[in-house]
């Protein structure tokens, strides 16, 4: 309800006869909206609340997606550090072996230099992997709001239980539960409520005004007993309605109708945008899953087998040591690429299951659906 007005009113305040002419009143004034305006206004704000709740749900989902993606990134880097560490150790051992072979004449000077170069490269790769792991942990600390969070071993296995998603099911869930869709739907209902409110605006409001006061004017009466007395206490009351004769809120109704049309078109745009975005994101997920599956079933086992065969042949003096090193480097590089592919699968699945909302540290309400929180540090 509109707030009431309480005040003072004075009439006939003639300075030359203030005590014989003046009238003084204390009054109250209240406007009462009719036509269900208050209820219709509450409906508008209720849908604004729904929009805010959709924004809050989107922000929460963006943070969850960011933490989950960074978890998989950190888990992948944790495994990559292990792989790079193993390769660096093997390369360091290879330097010692090649030195012994050189001393016995079984290896040439170029072989020794080549092995030393490989060992230093492996060491640099390990340092970069460790730096990448530390960087991701700093990003996790920023997203979860704990700047003192330190790197720690993570539980989990990227190879186990790779997510198998169906595009139609993902799209149906997205169009039904996405905060973006809910925000757009709440926008339609708010616009519809605003149109209903605009149509109710011409309904006149009831105007009430009344008060009590004291009049110093002589009492007008035919009773001789009261002649010469002052009027004294008196009251007044007013009731009114504003007639919608000229202004029937035509402009407001037209504006509300146009806003409803815009809201409906916006909801349609959001749906089409989500369909297009889902098609692109699902293709990326399928590509990552195909790459990971191929590495898991074909590339990694074959690279490992080639490395083991060369190593066995070398021990039997049937293969040169550089061949062992090449196969060793290929095997560990393949493993690193396999880890990258696994991380891509999990991150893309997380994005699809999380309505493709990213940007955890963006301002609330700014729906971000671009790249992940940070560029990948898995190389």
Protein Blocks (a to p, Z undefined) as FASTA:
>chain_A
ZZdddddddehiafklmmlmgccdddddddddehhlmmmmmmmmmmmmmmmmmmmmmmmm
mmmmmmmmmmmmmmmmmmmmmmmmmmmmmmmmmmmmmmmmmmnopacfklmmmmmmmmmm
mmmmmmmmmmmmmmmmmmmmmmnopakbccdddeddfkgopacddfklmmmmmmmmgmkl
mmmmmmmmmmmmmmmmmmmmmpccddddddddddfbdcddfbfklgoiafbjaddddddd
dddfklgolmmmmmmmmmmmmmmmmmmmmmmmmmmmmmmmmmmmmmmmmmmmmmmmmmmm
mmmmmmmmmmmmmmnopacfklmmmmmmmmmmmmmmmmmmmmmmmmmmmmmmnoopghjl
bcehiacfbdcfbdcfbZZ
